[in-house]
Amino acid sequence: MGQDQTKQQIEKGLKLYQSNQTDKALHVWTKVLEKTSDPGGKFRVLGCLITAHSEMGKYKEMLKDYEKALFFPCKAAELVNDYGKSWSLKYRAMSQYHMSVAYRKLERLPDAMECCEESMKIALQHGDRPLQALCLLNFADIHRCRSDVDKAFPRYESAMCIMTEIGNRLGQSQVYLGVAKCWLLQKDFDKALDSLQRAEELAEGIGNKLCTLKVNCLSEGIFRSRGQQEELREQVVKFLQCVEELELYCGMCGESIGERNQQLQALPCSHIFHLKCLQTNGTKGCPKCCQSSMKPGFV
């Protein structure tokens, strides 16, 4: 496959990906990677594949389907090893970072630390400040999961410095969320609420409802433990509004998605369900929009 055909097929895959036909896009890009003789095209299509798998891993992590959240960055790392190990350190660092996050969510903390250390090493070698900030945030989260807040706090602080320097406001809000969880471990609810308020202000400023949802969940737990009923009701209402706006609920049982580790399945129509609900559905169409195909999607 020559340069022109490679370019055409990459663009075809991008159009499919942008129209949520992810499985077809991945198929097109994989064929290009196997057949192209153009080095520049191979580098670009590898980037498309790795980015797509990384994004799908992040999506599954957001919805708390951690097994699939780990699968996608592992697939990205496999692509790097098979096709670009010698010249794509950037992609290797990216896939290792996302693997680390997924391992942490699965409480496989030694694996999470190992992957994050490798990603950070590459980020330092190449002066990749955004990735350095993400690794520092993940290091802090790993230490927090180990209940070692003395090691977590300085890493949150270092992550915040870089996030502020590069203007990553979403990253800043995630740092405040992690700091709040540390204060919760120490039973300092006032400082936790202060950090959550800062996280919420940043999240609302950039319109990130998922981060706002996380703030509502943590705040709800604090107010419930304190018996502050008025504040608790306010947080419950905010939480339900966010769930409704994001459509983060199973289209069959109506239960909220993202509150705990669950196995999920997205259909080609992009509607999301619990896997167990689909397995008991007994029909060949989407329970929500009645599209006929039940072939699982890749998101």
C-alpha positions, -999 to +999 in steps of 0.1 A: +000+000+000+015+033-011+015+068+004-017+080-014-038+049-006-025+050+030-036+086+034-071+078+020-076+048+043-065+067+073-090+095+065-117+068+059-110+054+094-112+089+109-146+095+094-159+062+107-145+069+142-160+103+143-194+088+134-192+063+163-184+034+140-155+025+161-152-012+152-151-004+115-125+024+121-102+001+140-105-026+113-095-001+086-066+013+105-053-022+115-053-032+078-034+000+069-008-008+096-003-043+083-001-034+046+014+001+042+049+007+029+049+044+039+068+050+072+050+083+078+016+067+072+025+039+095+034+063+123+002+083+118-021+052+117-004+038+148-011+070+166-048+068+155-051+032+168-033+039+201-052+071+207-085+053+200-077+025+224-065+049+251-097+070+248-119+039+250-100+028+281-106+062+297-143+060+288-146+026+304-127+038+335-151+068+337-180+043+337-162+021+362-160-010+340-124-014+351-117-048+334-124-032+300-106+000+311-075-022+314-081-041+282-079-011+258-046+004+270-031-031+271-041-034+234-025-001+227+007-013+244+006-045+223+003-024+191+034-004+202+054-035+208+043-052+176+047-022+152+066+007+166+087-002+197+118+014+184+104+048+174+072+056+192+082+062+229+054+088+231+028+062+224+044+037+247+044+063+275+007+071+269-004+034+269+017+027+301+000+056+318-035+045+310-026+009+320-014+023+353-047+041+360-067+009+352-044-012+374-049+013+402-087+011+399-085-027+400-063-023+432-033-040+415-011-013+430+024-028+423+014-032+386+001+004+387+033+017+401+055-001+377+036+011+346+035+047+360+072+047+367+079+036+331+056+063+317+072+090+339+107+080+329+098+085+292+080+118+300+111+131+318+134+121+290+113+139+264+102+169+285+066+160+283+051+183+310+015+173+305+023+136+309+046+143+339+017+160+356-007+131+349+019+106+362+025+127+394-013+127+399-015+090+395+015+084+418-004+104+444-035+084+439-016+052+442-001+063+475-036+074+487-050+040+478-022+026+501-035+051+528+000+067+527-012+103+527+023+116+537+036+105+503+004+114+484+002+151+495+035+163+480+029+145+448-005+162+445+012+195+451+038+188+424+010+177+400-009+209+408+021+231+400+025+216+365-013+216+359-014+253+367+017+260+346+002+243+315-033+256+321-049+221+326-080+231+347-095+196+345-063+182+359-064+208+387-099+197+396-088+161+396-059+170+420-084+187+444-106+155+443-076+134+452-066+158+480-102+157+493-101+119+495-069+122+515-086+145+540-114+120+542-089+093+551-078+115+579-114+123+589-109+160+584-143+167+568-139+205+567-107+204+547-122+178+524-152+200+517-130+229+510-110+209+484-143+196+469-156+232+466-124+241+447-128+211+424-164+219+417-156+255+408-130+244+383-153+217+369-182+241+365-159+266+348-150+242+321-184+225+320-171+191+331-202+174+345-185+141+353-161+158+377-191+177+392-208+143+396-178+130+416-178+161+438-215+155+445-209+119+454-181+127+479-200+157+494-231+135+498-212+110+518-198+137+541-231+153+548-247+119+553-221+110+579-226+143+597-264+141+596-267+174+577-300+166+561-306+199+542-271+198+526-275+161+519-308+167+500-291+194+480-263+171+469-287+142+461-307+165+438-274+177+421-263+141+417-295+130+401-295+160+378-260+152+366-269+115+360-299+125+340-279+151+319-251+126+312-275+097+307-254+077+331-279+050+337-287+016+324-314+017+297-330-015+310-329-015+348-325+023+353-297+019+378-270+046+378-238+037+359-204+047+373-211+043+410-191+010+413-171-014+392-196-030+367-194-049+335-210-027+308-218-031+271-223-004+245-244-013+214-237+001+179-265+026+185-243+040+214-268+031+241-252+016+272-265-012+294-253-035+322-240-067+305-261-088+328-292-069+318-285-075+281-279-112+287-314-115+302-330-093+276-341-121+253-345-098+222-323-091+192-328-053+192-317-025+214-341-023+244-341+015+242-343+024+205-352-010+190-324-010+164-322-046+151-284-052+155-273-065+189-236-068+179-216-054+207-199-020+201-162-013+210-167+017+233 
